[in-house]
Amino acid sequence: MKLNEVPHDHSDFKSRSQLRKLVYATDESGDYTTVNSVGWDVENLATKQAWEEAEARIADMEAALIAGRISPVAYFMHKSLMELPVLARYMNKWKWQVKRHFKPDVFKRLSKKTLQRYAMVFGISVSELKQPEVGSGR
């Protein structure tokens, strides 16, 4: 793509200040250079839809947490936009072990060391892991 062809379609994505990304383009002499772009309409729409889907999934997880159907581990995994294999790798556990920790009864019996490790992975304190603030718009 040439420097003057870099898309700059402005959109009000998530009511944030304009998000920019670095793209490569060729300048007048044909050399590659970098330029900031706010994207193009199709890309911005796809990104917006992906974020809406992620937010809906997190809201579902929050409702399941409040209802006592899942543990905070499952909630924070989704809130952190993680997948089970990634979390299992960070925890140095098998996927089935982490999946067991999604059960509230199993979560209540986790060791302090395991709770500390989950808290570290999610970037929160152990007390936040044990009693997450849900419904606060965080």
Backbone bond lengths (Angstrom), bond angles and torsions (degrees), N, CA, C in turn:
res aa  C-N    CA-C-N  psi(-1)  N-CA   C-N-CA  omega(-1)  CA-C   N-CA-C  phi
1 M - - - 1.446 - - 1.529 107.62 -
2 K 1.287 114.24 141.78 1.457 119.32 179.87 1.524 109.83 -85.79
3 L 1.312 115.11 156.27 1.458 121.83 -176.51 1.526 112.38 -53.17
4 N 1.318 117.49 -40.27 1.470 120.03 -178.22 1.532 112.61 -81.73
5 E 1.354 118.17 -0.61 1.462 122.15 179.31 1.519 113.12 -103.06
6 V 1.327 117.55 -1.37 1.463 121.40 -179.68 1.528 108.88 -63.43
7 P 1.357 117.40 126.71 1.466 119.61 -176.89 1.527 112.84 -68.19
8 H 1.309 114.17 140.91 1.463 121.38 177.75 1.522 109.73 -137.05
9 D 1.336 116.74 47.66 1.460 120.93 178.78 1.516 108.22 -78.30
10 H 1.293 117.07 116.20 1.456 121.37 -177.81 1.522 109.83 -80.55
11 S 1.301 116.06 137.47 1.458 120.47 174.68 1.519 107.88 -141.57
12 D 1.300 115.47 155.96 1.457 121.43 -180.00 1.521 108.14 -93.63
13 F 1.321 115.91 67.44 1.451 121.32 -176.43 1.518 110.78 -73.70
14 K 1.331 114.51 114.53 1.465 122.29 176.98 1.524 112.85 55.98
15 S 1.307 117.96 24.45 1.463 122.99 177.94 1.524 111.98 54.33
16 R 1.295 116.75 30.72 1.468 121.14 176.59 1.519 108.48 -98.49
17 S 1.305 114.87 165.37 1.462 116.82 171.78 1.526 106.93 -62.28
18 Q 1.276 116.83 158.33 1.460 120.46 -173.64 1.530 111.07 -53.99
19 L 1.322 115.01 122.22 1.455 120.76 173.92 1.516 107.74 -78.90
20 R 1.296 116.22 138.59 1.452 119.96 -179.50 1.519 109.13 -125.50
21 K 1.310 114.07 151.32 1.450 118.26 173.76 1.509 109.06 -135.25
22 L 1.285 114.98 155.10 1.457 121.99 -177.80 1.529 108.31 -89.99
23 V 1.324 117.19 125.70 1.462 122.12 177.49 1.524 108.89 -125.23
24 Y 1.312 115.04 159.59 1.456 120.59 178.04 1.519 109.63 -99.23
25 A 1.309 116.20 141.11 1.462 122.65 177.37 1.521 107.75 -146.88
26 T 1.323 115.40 164.63 1.460 119.15 177.79 1.526 109.46 -99.86
27 D 1.298 115.00 137.64 1.466 119.54 179.18 1.526 109.83 -85.92
28 E 1.343 116.35 -171.12 1.462 121.99 -175.95 1.527 112.59 -59.59
29 S 1.320 116.90 -31.73 1.472 120.03 -178.23 1.530 112.39 -89.74
30 G 1.340 117.45 1.99 1.459 121.01 177.95 1.514 114.51 87.90
31 D 1.339 116.98 4.18 1.467 120.76 178.75 1.528 109.93 -85.81
32 Y 1.332 115.06 146.77 1.459 119.10 177.45 1.521 110.55 -73.11
33 T 1.309 115.40 139.21 1.452 122.30 176.70 1.521 107.89 -143.37
34 T 1.311 116.55 167.50 1.461 120.26 178.76 1.519 109.97 -105.41
35 V 1.331 115.27 149.95 1.459 121.11 178.65 1.528 107.76 -148.12
36 N 1.324 116.19 144.39 1.460 120.68 176.38 1.520 109.69 -79.56
37 S 1.330 116.02 141.85 1.457 121.24 178.86 1.519 108.36 -140.01
38 V 1.322 116.69 145.63 1.467 120.40 173.65 1.521 109.81 -93.34
39 G 1.331 117.28 6.13 1.452 121.70 176.62 1.503 112.55 93.75
40 W 1.306 114.19 -168.07 1.454 119.87 178.70 1.513 107.91 -131.63
41 D 1.319 116.83 161.44 1.467 122.20 -170.80 1.520 113.60 -51.25
42 V 1.322 118.33 -46.15 1.462 121.32 -177.51 1.525 110.66 -63.88
43 E 1.309 116.17 -45.06 1.466 120.77 179.41 1.529 110.58 -64.47
44 N 1.320 116.94 -44.29 1.463 120.56 179.51 1.524 111.44 -63.42
45 L 1.330 117.89 -38.90 1.464 121.53 178.07 1.520 110.65 -64.97
46 A 1.316 117.05 -43.89 1.463 120.74 178.88 1.525 111.08 -62.89
47 T 1.311 116.88 -41.91 1.466 120.96 178.39 1.522 110.63 -64.86
48 K 1.314 116.71 -42.29 1.467 121.19 178.79 1.520 110.58 -61.67
49 Q 1.327 117.07 -43.86 1.465 120.58 178.99 1.525 111.53 -64.53
50 A 1.316 116.82 -39.14 1.467 120.46 178.38 1.522 110.75 -63.38
51 W 1.332 117.67 -43.07 1.463 120.98 178.62 1.524 111.26 -65.81
52 E 1.326 117.45 -39.29 1.467 120.46 178.17 1.522 110.37 -62.42
53 E 1.330 117.01 -40.86 1.472 121.73 177.64 1.522 110.31 -64.00
54 A 1.321 117.11 -43.80 1.466 120.88 179.28 1.527 110.63 -63.30
55 E 1.322 117.45 -43.18 1.468 120.96 179.36 1.519 111.49 -64.98
56 A 1.332 117.68 -37.10 1.467 120.91 177.40 1.525 110.70 -66.05
57 R 1.317 116.08 -40.43 1.468 120.26 179.16 1.531 110.55 -65.74
58 I 1.315 117.13 -40.63 1.461 120.69 178.05 1.527 110.03 -64.69
59 A 1.319 117.64 -39.67 1.472 121.29 177.28 1.524 110.43 -63.04
60 D 1.331 117.51 -39.68 1.469 120.98 176.33 1.530 110.60 -63.05
61 M 1.325 116.13 -42.16 1.469 120.60 179.42 1.527 110.83 -65.54
62 E 1.330 115.95 -37.70 1.462 120.46 178.13 1.528 110.04 -63.50
63 A 1.322 116.96 -43.59 1.469 120.89 178.29 1.526 110.74 -63.43
64 A 1.331 117.05 -40.81 1.469 120.99 178.54 1.526 110.69 -66.13
65 L 1.331 117.56 -36.69 1.465 121.56 177.88 1.521 110.54 -65.24
66 I 1.330 116.20 -46.58 1.469 120.91 179.55 1.524 110.43 -61.88
67 A 1.337 116.76 -37.77 1.471 121.10 -179.50 1.525 112.37 -77.00
68 G 1.341 117.09 -8.68 1.460 120.40 178.40 1.518 114.07 82.21
69 R 1.328 117.60 17.68 1.464 120.87 -179.64 1.528 112.52 -87.03
70 I 1.332 117.56 -22.33 1.464 121.61 178.04 1.522 109.26 -133.36
71 S 1.312 115.05 163.66 1.460 120.91 177.74 1.526 109.74 -91.91
72 P 1.324 116.71 168.88 1.461 119.87 175.22 1.530 114.01 -60.32
73 V 1.328 117.72 -24.72 1.464 119.97 178.89 1.527 110.12 -61.60
74 A 1.330 116.90 -47.42 1.469 120.77 179.16 1.525 110.44 -63.55
75 Y 1.323 116.47 -42.05 1.466 121.09 -179.67 1.532 111.23 -61.44
76 F 1.321 116.73 -50.37 1.465 119.70 -177.34 1.528 112.22 -69.94
77 M 1.329 117.41 -29.37 1.456 119.61 175.78 1.537 109.31 -61.08
78 H 1.337 116.34 -46.71 1.462 119.62 179.58 1.529 111.22 -69.89
79 K 1.315 116.33 -39.54 1.467 119.55 -179.77 1.526 110.77 -63.73
80 S 1.331 116.75 -30.91 1.463 121.69 178.45 1.525 112.03 -86.16
81 L 1.333 116.36 4.31 1.462 122.86 -179.45 1.524 111.28 57.86
82 M 1.329 115.87 40.02 1.461 121.60 178.66 1.515 109.63 -101.56
83 E 1.298 114.95 159.81 1.456 123.06 172.46 1.528 107.20 -110.00
84 L 1.337 115.34 158.42 1.459 121.02 -177.60 1.531 113.30 -54.02
85 P 1.341 119.92 -46.77 1.472 118.24 -179.56 1.536 113.48 -60.12
86 V 1.313 117.00 -35.96 1.462 120.72 -179.91 1.530 109.96 -67.88
87 L 1.339 116.33 -47.54 1.456 119.76 179.72 1.523 110.74 -62.36
88 A 1.321 117.31 -41.46 1.469 120.49 178.85 1.526 110.64 -60.65
89 R 1.318 116.40 -40.26 1.460 120.03 179.67 1.533 110.53 -65.78
90 Y 1.356 116.85 -44.20 1.466 119.74 177.90 1.527 111.56 -61.72
91 M 1.327 115.86 -35.40 1.462 120.08 -178.21 1.524 112.79 -84.11
92 N 1.346 116.37 -7.38 1.462 121.59 -176.08 1.532 111.18 57.05
93 K 1.339 114.10 44.23 1.466 121.35 179.81 1.513 108.72 -132.42
94 W 1.331 115.43 163.66 1.462 120.81 173.58 1.526 108.22 -72.35
95 K 1.342 115.46 153.84 1.467 119.95 179.28 1.529 110.98 -58.33
96 W 1.330 117.15 -40.04 1.462 119.24 -178.03 1.524 111.15 -64.90
97 Q 1.324 117.32 -30.33 1.462 120.30 178.68 1.527 110.48 -69.09
98 V 1.320 116.36 -46.09 1.463 120.39 179.01 1.525 109.62 -64.47
99 K 1.316 116.46 -41.03 1.467 120.32 179.69 1.531 110.63 -61.29
100 R 1.321 117.28 -34.86 1.476 120.63 175.12 1.527 110.82 -62.51
101 H 1.329 116.27 -33.90 1.465 120.77 -179.10 1.527 111.85 -70.69
102 F 1.332 117.13 -9.85 1.471 121.41 175.05 1.522 110.80 -72.16
103 K 1.323 117.38 -17.65 1.464 121.96 -178.95 1.526 108.90 -82.50
104 P 1.331 117.35 127.74 1.473 119.98 -178.02 1.528 114.21 -55.24
105 D 1.341 118.23 -40.11 1.467 120.47 -179.28 1.521 111.96 -65.86
106 V 1.320 116.73 -38.52 1.467 120.94 178.05 1.522 109.51 -70.26
107 F 1.326 117.40 -41.82 1.467 121.76 -179.96 1.529 111.01 -57.45
108 K 1.317 117.28 -40.30 1.466 121.15 -178.72 1.519 112.37 -62.42
109 R 1.319 117.29 -22.99 1.468 121.23 -177.27 1.531 113.29 -99.29
110 L 1.322 118.30 4.56 1.461 120.40 -178.77 1.529 111.10 -67.16
111 S 1.300 115.23 146.32 1.459 120.68 179.48 1.521 110.51 -69.72
112 K 1.315 114.22 160.86 1.465 120.20 177.73 1.526 110.23 -60.74
113 K 1.324 116.37 -39.61 1.468 121.39 -179.97 1.534 110.74 -62.16
114 T 1.322 117.60 -43.44 1.464 121.31 179.35 1.524 110.65 -66.21
115 L 1.321 116.75 -41.58 1.468 120.51 177.80 1.527 110.86 -62.14
116 Q 1.336 116.08 -41.78 1.461 119.92 178.60 1.526 111.14 -63.12
117 R 1.306 115.69 -38.54 1.471 119.61 179.72 1.534 110.42 -66.42
118 Y 1.348 117.13 -44.97 1.464 120.07 176.79 1.531 110.21 -59.93
119 A 1.319 116.56 -44.44 1.472 120.23 -179.72 1.524 110.57 -59.80
120 M 1.319 116.82 -41.85 1.461 121.23 179.32 1.538 110.00 -63.85
121 V 1.321 116.84 -44.85 1.468 120.98 -179.33 1.527 110.86 -61.11
122 F 1.334 116.96 -41.31 1.463 121.27 -178.33 1.529 112.89 -84.38
123 G 1.314 117.78 -7.88 1.463 121.35 179.05 1.514 113.19 71.64
124 I 1.333 116.15 36.01 1.462 122.05 -179.86 1.514 108.72 -132.68
125 S 1.337 116.02 174.96 1.464 120.01 176.17 1.526 109.45 -87.00
126 V 1.322 115.63 164.35 1.468 120.23 177.73 1.525 109.94 -63.53
127 S 1.319 117.26 -37.85 1.475 118.99 179.23 1.532 110.93 -65.44
128 E 1.332 118.14 -36.69 1.472 120.51 175.37 1.526 110.99 -66.65
129 L 1.333 116.14 -34.70 1.463 120.02 177.64 1.523 110.32 -66.60
130 K 1.325 116.15 -43.09 1.465 119.78 -178.53 1.525 113.15 -71.12
131 Q 1.331 116.38 -35.98 1.469 121.19 -179.51 1.525 109.69 -133.04
132 P 1.331 116.24 78.38 1.467 119.28 -178.42 1.519 112.47 -68.11
133 E 1.317 114.94 144.77 1.470 120.77 175.13 1.521 107.03 -83.17
134 V 1.321 116.27 106.55 1.462 120.47 179.21 1.510 109.13 -111.23
135 G 1.308 115.30 151.37 1.461 120.09 179.53 1.509 113.58 78.43
136 S 1.337 116.81 9.58 1.460 119.92 -177.83 1.525 112.12 -98.42
137 G 1.366 116.31 1.34 1.455 118.61 -179.64 1.499 114.64 75.71
138 R 1.316 118.34 13.95 1.460 122.92 179.37 1.482 112.88 -72.60
